[in-house]
């Protein structure tokens, strides 16, 4: 069985799905805001999910594993 790739407390960048994977490689990662993993969520049937919080504010969101890095 697979496990979550990231851990609670780990800082990641959020890459919205609206941004094509090829654009993710071309854009500097500094362009995207940093977030902290605050909760591991179950698999949505396709991939694991996470609850993340912006390091620079109080914004929180649920994202899939492919949207963070």
Secondary structure, 3 states (H helix, E strand, C coil): CCCCCCCCCCEEEECCCCCCHHHHHHCCHHHCCEEEEEEEECCCCCCCEEEEEECCCCCEEEEEHHHEC
